[in-house]
């Protein structure tokens, strides 16, 4: 007769308890835990606006939107990339690309900052900024004022600057719809016209009556265009800016409208008109011209000239003319 082996009750009870524990708490309490995923961080690609060319050796700073604390800074590699670890999911951060200086500090430029809400699956952020390599010019489209606007260099230059950002504007539409104009009229033996800081005197399409308009009025006009076309472009009156400031702006990839003379010679003037509502009668410029500065190469500047297309000028002569015409300038940037 074969005897059956009988499991001791205490051992049977132990096995039952272990089985119950496995069923109620899962296998994780018994099996080895899996390794936590390593935080690989967020990869940031810094590119030039327009060309989308990666920018090497460019710093990016990251600030916490809620606390305004600087979280980290890093510098892009040769491919314009940088990894930023340890950003917290669910938080909003301000990413700011900026120039790289010798002190290792974040020096803000006219960069395009970007607010990013980091999610668990956020792994990649693209930052666009203004950047121009040395001896490289901004590719502002050529827009010529003639034959339709023989005295419309200002509105033509503005149109070209906007078209650099892909707006595809018409100089004629800009002149007819946006350029503020007022006629010069004879009243009681006086020629009375508008303040060029507020409106264009005459008609830019007329060789006989066309004159000019100054930076404050064009700034206002350009801001209205930017709003109407929902472009988010920023228009800044840089009147009074130094040569260094103007060049730095262009080297960041930002086109700058500048008031000079036709051939960079001394400003020529003739009898003007009384400014409406005043007793002021300033002399009238005969050779005023407006161009778009697009590049700087050693002792030369490159401009988009509404009369000739792309032209280079001696830097010293160009900025001398700019100063003699009241140091008037306007930048348009994203």
C-alpha positions, 0 to 999 in steps of 0.5 A: 500500500502506497502512502500519500504525502500530505503537505503540512498545513502551515506550509499550505497556508504560507503558499496560499498567502503568497499566492494572494499577495501576488494576485493583489499587488502584482508582480512588481513586488516580487520581480526585479524592478525595471530601470527608470528611463534616463532623462535625455532632455530636449534637443533644441535646434537654432536656425536663421530666420528665412534661410533656416540655416543652423547656427553654430556657437549660439547661446540659448537661455531658458527661463521659467515663466512662472518664477522668471528664474534662469533655469539653464544656458547652453551653446549650440554645437557645429550643427546648431543643436544643443540638449537641455536636460531636466526641464519639468513636464507641465511647466512653461519656459521661455527659450531665448537664443542670444549672442555668445560673449567671452564672459559666458553670459547671456547677452540678449540681442534682437532674437526671437524668443519662444515660449514652450510648454513642456510635455512628457513627449516634448523632445524637440524645439526649433528656435528662429533668430536673426543671424548674419555671417560676416560678409553676408547680405540680407536677401531683400527682394529688389523693388524699383520705384520707376516708372510708376513712382518717380518720387516714391523711394520711401514707400518702395523701400518699405515695400521691399523690406516687408517683402523680405518677410514674404508679404508679397506687397505691391508698391502701388497698393502701398502708395495708394492705400497707406502712404499719407499724402497732402497737396501743397497749395497756394494760399494768400501768396504762400505755398502751404503743405504738410509737415514731412514728419506727418505726411508726404507732400504732393504725389509720389507718382507725379514728377512735378509735385512729388517730394518726400516724407520722413521717418516718423510718418513712414514708421506709423505707416509701416506699423499699420501695414504690419497690423493689417496684414497680421504679420506680427512684424515689429517696426522701430524708428531708429532715428538717431542710431549710431553707425555701430547700432545700424550695422549690428542690426543688419548683421542680425539679419534685419533690413534697415531703411535709411535716409541718405542723398541720391549720390551721397553728396551734400544735401541740396536744398531749394525754396520750400513751403510753409508747414500747415498751421505754423510760420515755419518754412524750412528749405526743401531737399532736392536730392533726398533718397531712401534705401534699404541697408542689407549688408556690411562688408569691411569698408562697403555697405550693400543697399537695395536702392529703389532706383538701381537695385543692389548697389555698394557704397563706401561705408564712411560716405554712406554714414556721413550722408545718413547723418547729414539727412538727420540720421533717419532710419527704420528697422522691420523685424520679426 
